[in-house]
Amino acid sequence: MAYHGAHVDDRTKNSDATLPMINRLKELRAERNWSQADLASQLDVSRQTINAVENGRYDPSLPLAFQIARIFALPIEVIFNDEQ
């Protein structure tokens, strides 16, 4: 069988693939009594970026997601979930 391009995951064919990831960022931040500005400063991003991630308007890049996971000392999948 010949290979004719990249494998497409079934989720990418589905309109749900554009839904934002669910995340626990706000909850984890609140447990530590950190403001959005506190977390933004630790991640070297804007407070607006943290707000957008928390409210599902922006999915972080993979490097930023790893950085967030390191700050909270948790696996990425504990913080971010792609299942609606």
DAJO-V575544 format. One record per run of one state. SS is the DSSP state (H for helix, E for strand, L for the rest). FROM is the first residue (numbers start at 1). LEN is the number of residues. If there is no record, write none. Layout:
BEGIN
{{SS;FROM;LEN} {SS;FROM;LEN}}
END
This chain:
BEGIN
{{L;1;9} {H;10;4} {L;14;1} {H;15;4} {L;19;3} {E;22;2} {L;24;1} {H;25;7} {L;32;4} {H;36;8} {L;44;3} {H;47;8} {L;55;7} {H;62;11} {L;73;3} {H;76;4} {E;80;2} {L;82;3}}
END
